[in-house]
């Protein structure tokens, strides 16, 4: 468990590559080549990439390296397929991603000085790792931080919370091209949750579920559960999203204790500490807790130390027991869909295409104002058209 006994990796039986068929591989390679050609890097920059090391990632990393100097890859430890990492390490330099190091600006500065001293550098981020140190990096780095590209909503919020960025920060988190991924991630969360329940001799049907958070992924989770005829309640603190959930036909609870106390399965989808402290005591005894993202962001498991005993019942299931209460934690509180590779098919390449477009804009040599930026609709249309040509052939 991340907060209690170290990091977690994917199931070591995960496939080493996303596809085996040469024709499918050619489609992916043709797509990324088309995106690279549409958005060429005019001036080569050094890049450091934080990424999920999943079986689809080598295609994207090769595209990043085409025209730029990919000097280091930092795989996220909770979504790192060891076979994929071993293959990538033979072609690119990989470092271990240490969350503690990234909470100390001086340590982050020392790291990028070691890897990219004096260089023009673009940081590709997933989860806002560079956000706390970005101002110090822009002021003190011996080279130049050209900009950052952030993938996730949670990371986007972290950059927002630090005030106006000192350099251009592109976010793809709210792009229309990410909507297909978010929708399919919600479905994969439900699939993996039920798969892990089945390993414990249970199923979703006949149980009460509660989705905490009705954002993009939470909405998809709730609707997927309903499509499977599973009774679903939403707990949402944002009144606008709560109204939206009600308009979609979901029961919305205003009391967290009531929502948790009646649910057999809880899916946490906020990215912002859905459960912490006394929240865990509200859980219905014997209920299951699943998360859509890292336990660091979704659950304050550190608050359970000294109160709950952890019993490992299987590779992805733990029983949390106090003197008068117990519940089950799926995948150590990390994103449950990573157990099954977090596959969303070729739709993941849409977002990766937009990241490449943002990288090209940053390396264009044009002066860009510090602050938050998005890729334009024209670029998104080019990416979508390239994707359709490669993956929707008649």
C-alpha positions as CSV (number, residue, x, y, z in Angstrom):
1,X,0.0,0.0,0.0
2,X,1.4,3.4,-1.0
3,X,0.9,5.1,2.3
4,X,1.7,2.0,4.5
5,X,4.1,-0.4,2.9
6,X,5.7,1.0,-0.3
7,X,4.9,1.5,-3.9
8,X,2.7,-0.7,-6.2
9,X,3.3,-1.8,-9.7
10,X,1.0,-3.3,-12.3
11,X,0.2,-7.0,-12.4
12,X,3.4,-8.5,-13.7
13,X,1.4,-10.6,-16.1
14,X,0.5,-7.4,-18.0
15,X,1.4,-7.6,-21.7
16,X,4.7,-6.2,-22.8
17,X,3.2,-4.4,-25.8
18,X,-0.2,-3.0,-26.6
19,X,-0.6,-4.9,-29.9
20,X,1.0,-8.0,-31.4
21,X,-0.4,-7.7,-35.0
22,X,2.0,-5.9,-37.3
23,X,-0.9,-4.2,-39.1
24,X,-2.1,-2.6,-35.8
25,X,1.4,-1.5,-34.9
26,X,1.7,0.1,-38.4
27,X,-1.5,2.1,-37.8
28,X,-0.2,3.5,-34.5
29,X,3.2,4.3,-36.0
30,X,1.6,6.0,-39.0
31,X,-0.6,8.1,-36.7
32,X,2.3,9.4,-34.6
33,X,4.3,10.1,-37.8
34,X,1.4,12.1,-39.2
35,X,1.2,14.1,-35.9
36,X,4.9,14.7,-35.9
37,X,4.8,15.8,-39.5
38,X,1.9,18.1,-38.8
39,X,3.6,19.7,-35.8
40,X,7.4,19.6,-36.4
41,X,9.8,20.8,-33.7
42,X,11.5,23.8,-35.3
43,X,14.2,24.0,-32.6
44,X,15.3,20.9,-30.7
45,X,14.7,21.0,-27.0
46,X,15.5,18.7,-24.2
47,X,12.6,16.9,-22.6
48,X,12.0,15.2,-19.3
49,X,8.9,13.1,-19.3
50,X,6.8,11.9,-16.3
51,X,4.5,9.1,-17.6
52,X,2.5,6.0,-16.8
53,X,4.8,3.2,-18.1
54,X,2.0,1.3,-19.7
55,X,2.2,-1.0,-22.8
56,X,0.9,1.8,-25.1
57,X,3.6,4.3,-24.1
58,X,6.6,3.3,-26.3
59,X,4.9,4.6,-29.4
60,X,4.3,8.0,-27.7
61,X,7.8,8.2,-26.3
62,X,9.3,7.5,-29.7
63,X,7.2,10.3,-31.1
64,X,8.5,12.7,-28.4
65,X,12.1,11.7,-29.2
66,X,11.5,12.4,-32.9
67,X,12.9,15.9,-33.3
68,X,13.7,16.4,-29.7
69,X,16.2,15.2,-27.2
70,X,14.4,12.8,-24.8
71,X,16.9,13.0,-21.9
72,X,15.0,11.2,-19.2
73,X,11.8,9.3,-18.5
74,X,10.3,9.1,-15.0
75,X,7.8,6.3,-14.8
76,X,5.0,6.7,-12.2
77,X,5.7,3.8,-9.8
78,X,2.0,2.8,-9.3
79,X,1.4,2.5,-13.0
80,X,4.7,0.9,-14.2
81,X,4.6,-2.3,-16.1
82,X,8.1,-3.7,-15.5
83,X,8.3,-5.4,-18.8
84,X,7.6,-2.2,-20.6
85,X,10.1,-0.3,-18.5
86,X,12.7,-2.9,-19.2
87,X,12.1,-2.5,-23.0
88,X,12.1,1.3,-22.8
89,X,15.3,1.4,-20.6
90,X,17.1,-0.2,-23.5
91,X,16.4,2.8,-25.7
92,X,16.0,5.8,-23.3
93,X,17.3,6.8,-19.9
94,X,14.9,6.1,-17.1
95,X,15.1,7.4,-13.6
96,X,13.0,6.5,-10.5
97,X,10.2,8.9,-9.7
98,X,10.6,9.9,-6.1
99,X,7.5,11.8,-4.8
100,X,9.5,13.1,-1.8
101,X,12.2,14.6,-4.0
102,X,9.5,16.5,-5.9
103,X,8.2,18.2,-2.8
104,X,11.6,19.9,-2.4
105,X,12.4,22.5,-5.0
106,X,16.2,22.3,-4.3
107,X,16.1,18.6,-5.0
108,X,14.2,19.0,-8.2
109,X,16.6,21.7,-9.3
110,X,19.6,19.5,-8.6
111,X,18.0,16.7,-10.6
112,X,17.4,18.7,-13.8
113,X,20.8,20.3,-13.5
114,X,22.3,16.8,-13.5
115,X,20.3,15.9,-16.6
116,X,20.0,19.1,-18.6
117,X,22.4,21.8,-17.4
118,X,22.4,24.8,-19.7
119,X,19.7,23.3,-22.0
120,X,16.4,24.6,-23.3
121,X,14.0,22.2,-21.4
122,X,10.4,21.2,-21.7
123,X,8.8,19.2,-18.9
124,X,6.0,16.7,-19.8
125,X,4.1,16.2,-16.6
126,X,1.3,13.9,-15.3
127,X,-0.1,14.9,-12.0
128,X,1.5,18.3,-11.3
129,X,4.8,17.0,-10.0
130,X,6.8,20.0,-11.2
131,X,4.2,22.5,-10.0
132,X,5.7,23.2,-6.5
133,X,9.2,23.8,-7.8
134,X,8.4,25.5,-11.1
135,X,9.1,29.1,-9.9
136,X,12.4,28.1,-8.4
137,X,13.3,26.2,-11.6
138,X,12.6,29.1,-13.8
139,X,14.7,31.5,-11.7
140,X,17.7,29.3,-10.8
141,X,18.1,26.6,-13.6
142,X,21.3,27.1,-15.5
143,X,19.4,26.5,-18.8
144,X,15.9,27.7,-19.6
145,X,12.5,26.1,-18.8
146,X,10.8,26.6,-22.1
147,X,7.5,25.3,-20.7
148,X,5.4,22.5,-19.3
149,X,2.7,20.3,-20.7
150,X,0.3,18.8,-18.1
151,X,-1.9,15.8,-18.9
152,X,-4.4,15.5,-15.9
153,X,-7.1,17.5,-14.3
154,X,-5.5,16.9,-10.9
155,X,-2.2,18.2,-12.1
156,X,-3.9,21.2,-13.8
157,X,-5.4,22.2,-10.4
158,X,-1.9,22.0,-8.8
159,X,-0.5,24.4,-11.3
160,X,-3.5,26.7,-10.8
161,X,-3.0,26.6,-7.0
162,X,0.6,27.9,-7.4
163,X,-0.6,31.2,-8.9
164,X,0.4,32.5,-12.3
165,X,3.0,30.1,-13.8
166,X,6.4,31.7,-14.4
167,X,6.5,30.0,-17.9
168,X,4.0,28.7,-20.4
169,X,2.1,25.7,-19.1
170,X,-0.1,23.9,-21.6
171,X,-2.9,21.7,-20.2
172,X,-4.7,19.0,-22.2
173,X,-6.8,18.1,-19.2
174,X,-10.0,19.8,-20.4
175,X,-9.5,19.3,-24.1
176,X,-12.4,17.8,-26.2
177,X,-9.8,15.2,-27.3
178,X,-9.6,13.9,-23.8
179,X,-13.3,13.3,-23.4
180,X,-13.3,9.9,-25.1
181,X,-10.5,8.8,-22.8
182,X,-12.3,10.0,-19.7
183,X,-15.5,8.2,-20.8
184,X,-13.6,5.0,-21.4
185,X,-11.6,5.3,-18.2
186,X,-14.9,5.4,-16.2
187,X,-15.9,2.1,-17.9
188,X,-12.5,0.5,-17.2
189,X,-12.8,1.6,-13.5
190,X,-16.2,-0.3,-13.2
191,X,-14.8,-3.3,-15.1
192,X,-11.8,-3.6,-12.8
193,X,-13.8,-2.9,-9.6
194,X,-16.2,-5.7,-10.4
195,X,-13.3,-8.0,-11.5
196,X,-11.6,-7.5,-8.1
197,X,-14.9,-8.1,-6.3
198,X,-15.4,-11.3,-8.2
199,X,-12.0,-12.5,-7.0
200,X,-13.4,-12.1,-3.5
201,X,-16.6,-14.0,-4.4
202,X,-18.8,-10.9,-4.8
203,X,-20.4,-9.0,-7.7
204,X,-21.8,-5.5,-8.1
205,X,-25.4,-6.5,-8.8
206,X,-27.6,-6.3,-5.7
207,X,-25.3,-3.9,-4.0
208,X,-25.5,-0.2,-3.3
209,X,-22.8,1.9,-4.8
210,X,-21.7,5.4,-4.1
211,X,-19.6,7.5,-6.5
212,X,-17.8,10.4,-4.8
213,X,-17.3,13.2,-7.3
214,X,-19.3,13.8,-10.4
215,X,-16.5,15.2,-12.6
216,X,-15.6,13.8,-16.0
217,X,-14.6,10.3,-14.8
218,X,-17.0,10.2,-11.9
219,X,-19.9,10.9,-14.3
220,X,-18.7,8.0,-16.6
221,X,-18.4,5.7,-13.6
222,X,-21.9,6.5,-12.4
223,X,-23.5,6.1,-15.8
224,X,-21.6,2.8,-16.4
225,X,-22.9,1.4,-13.1
226,X,-26.4,2.4,-14.0
227,X,-26.1,0.8,-17.4
228,X,-25.3,-2.4,-15.5
229,X,-28.4,-2.0,-13.4
230,X,-26.4,-1.3,-10.3
231,X,-28.1,1.1,-7.8
232,X,-25.9,4.2,-7.6
233,X,-25.9,7.3,-5.4
234,X,-23.7,10.3,-6.0
235,X,-22.0,12.4,-3.3
236,X,-20.8,15.8,-4.7
237,X,-19.9,18.9,-2.9
238,X,-20.0,21.2,-5.9
239,X,-23.6,22.4,-6.2
240,X,-23.4,22.8,-10.0
241,X,-22.3,19.2,-10.5
242,X,-24.8,18.0,-7.9
243,X,-27.6,19.6,-9.9
244,X,-26.2,17.9,-13.1
245,X,-26.1,14.5,-11.4
246,X,-29.7,15.0,-10.3
247,X,-30.8,16.0,-13.8
248,X,-29.2,12.7,-15.0
249,X,-31.4,10.8,-12.7
250,X,-29.0,10.0,-9.8
251,X,-29.9,10.3,-6.1
252,X,-27.5,12.9,-4.6
253,X,-26.7,12.8,-0.9
254,X,-25.6,16.0,0.9
255,X,-24.3,14.1,3.9
256,X,-21.1,12.2,3.4
257,X,-21.7,10.1,6.4
258,X,-25.1,9.0,5.1
259,X,-23.8,8.4,1.6
260,X,-20.9,6.2,2.9
261,X,-23.0,4.5,5.5
262,X,-25.4,3.0,3.1
263,X,-23.0,2.0,0.3
264,X,-21.5,-1.5,-0.2
265,X,-19.1,-0.2,-2.9
266,X,-17.6,3.3,-2.9
267,X,-15.7,4.7,-6.0
268,X,-13.7,7.8,-5.2
269,X,-13.4,10.1,-8.2
270,X,-12.3,13.5,-6.9
271,X,-8.5,13.6,-7.2
272,X,-8.7,15.6,-4.0
273,X,-8.8,13.5,-0.9
274,X,-12.3,12.0,-1.2
275,X,-11.7,10.1,2.1
276,X,-9.6,11.1,5.1
277,X,-9.7,10.9,8.8
278,X,-13.1,10.2,10.3
279,X,-14.6,9.6,6.8
280,X,-13.3,6.0,7.0
281,X,-15.3,5.4,10.1
282,X,-18.5,6.3,8.2
283,X,-17.9,3.4,5.8
284,X,-20.4,0.6,6.0
285,X,-18.7,-2.4,7.7
286,X,-17.5,-4.8,5.0
287,X,-17.8,-2.2,2.2
288,X,-15.3,-2.0,-0.7
289,X,-13.4,1.2,-1.5
290,X,-12.0,1.8,-5.1
291,X,-10.2,4.8,-6.5
292,X,-9.8,6.2,-10.0
293,X,-6.4,7.7,-9.3
294,X,-3.4,7.5,-7.0
295,X,-4.0,7.0,-3.3
296,X,-1.7,10.0,-2.6
297,X,-4.3,12.2,-4.3
298,X,-7.6,10.4,-3.4
299,X,-7.2,8.9,0.0
300,X,-5.5,9.9,3.2
301,X,-4.4,6.4,4.2
302,X,-1.8,7.8,6.5
303,X,-4.6,8.8,8.9
304,X,-5.3,5.1,9.4
305,X,-1.9,4.3,10.8
306,X,-2.1,3.0,14.4
307,X,-5.8,2.6,14.1
308,X,-6.4,0.0,11.4
309,X,-4.6,-3.2,10.8
310,X,-3.9,-4.2,7.2
311,X,-4.4,-7.8,6.2
312,X,-3.4,-8.7,2.6
313,X,-6.1,-11.0,1.2
314,X,-4.8,-11.1,-2.3
315,X,-2.5,-9.2,-4.7
316,X,-5.1,-6.4,-5.1
317,X,-7.3,-6.7,-2.0
318,X,-6.7,-5.7,1.6
319,X,-8.9,-5.9,4.7
320,X,-8.6,-2.8,6.9
321,X,-9.6,-3.7,10.5
322,X,-9.9,-1.6,13.6
323,X,-11.2,-2.8,17.0
324,X,-14.9,-2.3,15.9
325,X,-14.9,-1.7,12.2
326,X,-13.6,-3.1,8.9
327,X,-13.6,-2.4,5.2
328,X,-11.9,-3.6,2.1
329,X,-9.5,-1.6,0.0
330,X,-9.0,-2.4,-3.7
331,X,-5.5,-2.1,-5.3
332,X,-4.1,-0.4,-2.2
333,X,-6.2,2.6,-2.8
334,X,-4.6,3.3,-6.2
335,X,-6.5,3.4,-9.6
336,X,-8.2,0.0,-9.9
337,X,-8.0,0.0,-13.7
338,X,-4.2,-0.1,-13.6
339,X,-4.6,-3.7,-12.4
340,X,-5.8,-4.6,-15.9
341,X,-3.5,-2.2,-17.8
342,X,-5.9,0.8,-17.9
343,X,-6.5,0.1,-21.5
344,X,-8.8,2.5,-23.4
345,X,-7.7,1.4,-26.9
346,X,-6.4,3.8,-29.5
347,X,-8.4,6.7,-28.0
348,X,-5.5,7.3,-25.7
349,X,-3.5,8.4,-28.7
350,X,-5.7,11.5,-29.2
351,X,-4.5,13.1,-26.0
352,X,-0.9,12.0,-26.7
353,X,-1.2,13.7,-30.1
354,X,-2.3,16.9,-28.4
355,X,0.7,16.7,-26.0
356,X,3.0,16.4,-29.1
357,X,1.3,19.5,-30.6
358,X,1.9,21.5,-27.4
359,X,5.5,20.3,-27.3
360,X,5.9,21.6,-30.9
361,X,4.4,24.9,-30.0
362,X,6.8,25.3,-27.2
363,X,9.8,24.4,-29.4
364,X,8.7,26.7,-32.2
365,X,11.1,29.4,-31.1
366,X,8.2,31.9,-30.8
367,X,8.0,33.9,-27.6
368,X,5.0,32.7,-25.5
369,X,3.7,34.6,-22.5
370,X,4.0,32.9,-19.0
371,X,0.7,31.4,-17.8
372,X,-1.8,28.7,-18.7
373,X,-2.3,27.8,-22.4
374,X,-4.3,25.3,-24.4
375,X,-3.8,23.9,-27.9
376,X,-6.1,25.6,-30.4
377,X,-9.1,24.1,-32.2
378,X,-7.3,24.0,-35.5
379,X,-4.6,21.8,-34.1
380,X,-7.2,19.5,-32.4
381,X,-9.0,19.1,-35.7
382,X,-5.7,18.1,-37.4
383,X,-5.1,15.5,-34.7
384,X,-8.6,14.1,-34.8
385,X,-8.5,13.9,-38.6
386,X,-5.2,12.0,-38.5
387,X,-6.6,9.7,-35.9
388,X,-9.7,8.9,-38.0
389,X,-7.6,8.2,-41.0
390,X,-5.5,5.7,-39.1
391,X,-8.1,4.1,-36.9
392,X,-11.5,4.5,-38.7
393,X,-10.6,3.3,-42.2
394,X,-13.5,2.0,-44.2
